[in-house]
Amino acid sequence: MKKLLAMALAVVMMLAVCVPAFAAEITTDDGKGTSIIKTSTQTAGGEEGAGFTVTIPAENTIYWDAQSTDLTYTITSQLGPNTGVQVTVDDTDQAYVMTDANSYTLAYTLADTVGVTTSPVVNAEEFTYTVNVAQTAWDAAIVSEYADELTFTAELVAI
Amino acid sequence: MKKILAIVLALVMMLAVSVPAFAVDIATDNGKGESVVKTSTQNEDGEEAAGFTVSIPAENIVPWDSLSKDFTYTVTSQLAPAKAVRVDVADADDGLVMTDTTGLTLAYWLQNSYAVMDGPVVNAQSCTFTVCVSQDNWDAAPVSEYSDTLLFTASIVDVTP
């Protein structure tokens, strides 16, 4: 019985494979037939067409005594309908403190930390985030090169 | 007079009906006669033998970012001399725009949109038409499934034998 079922299943599967690609036939003069053309979201190589690139600066220079410094990153995307890219900038350790080689510190804050593209398809759209250092912090700081690491997180969101 | 005419007419009609199937009689030793064999364009059931079939694909998938994608259909025909099947492919609504379910659009155009077969008799002759989308249009399009309906029209045309 199992063999019979297996054979029947095999035949059904073979028939399923043999479903003709040609679904319509025209056999009369001035006869008409319709066919659908449809794009795939994959390329001919099988790769997904949707994707994005967030380009972030390797290094952001903040000039001494600058209380507010605008820095930029860019987004290029080609996504599905109603889908955008959201980028969030944050201090990697969330301490919001830059340090120098001697472990001196300089506190800062971030503003405009979230950027969202307004369309699924954008080409090098520029976004700005801001590093703020209070004047009192500058005034109290030993002059040195302070640095900290920021983390950029990109995600797809509905727009 | 009328009666005579009616009789004559009736005789003529009867003679016309009784035209013999055998047009030549051979009545002498080693006598010869000629007879013609001739095919009909109809089969024994009275159906016209001439005909054709154009097989078109139900769906033609264009990969994302493909600037041109070839698709095929096949034609089988057996027609009268100097006749052939011509197939025209066109956008059913002439808009040449594919749309997705959200109403987004993707413009395209067709190449090799018609073909005339090689002759009256072809067996599964494969024909190609091409769907083209410009790189600019691909680049500007949100990634989605865009589609449109193509209309195939088959007709019989005169060709040089």
Interface residues (C-beta under 8 A of the other chain):
Chain A: P20 A21 F22 A23 A24 E25 I26 T27 T28 D29 D30 G31 K32 G33 T34 S35 I36 I37 K38 T39 S40 T41 Q42 T43 A44 E48 G49 A50 Q78 L79 G80 P81 N82 T83 S119 P120 V121 N123
Chain B: G51 F52 T53 V54 S55 I56 P57 A58 E59 N60 I61 V62 P63 W64 D65 S66 F71 Y73 T74 V87 A92 M98 D100 T102 L104 L106 Y108 V131 V133 D139 A140 A141 P142 V143 S144 E145 Y146 S147 D148 T149 L150 L151 F152 T153 A154 S155 I156
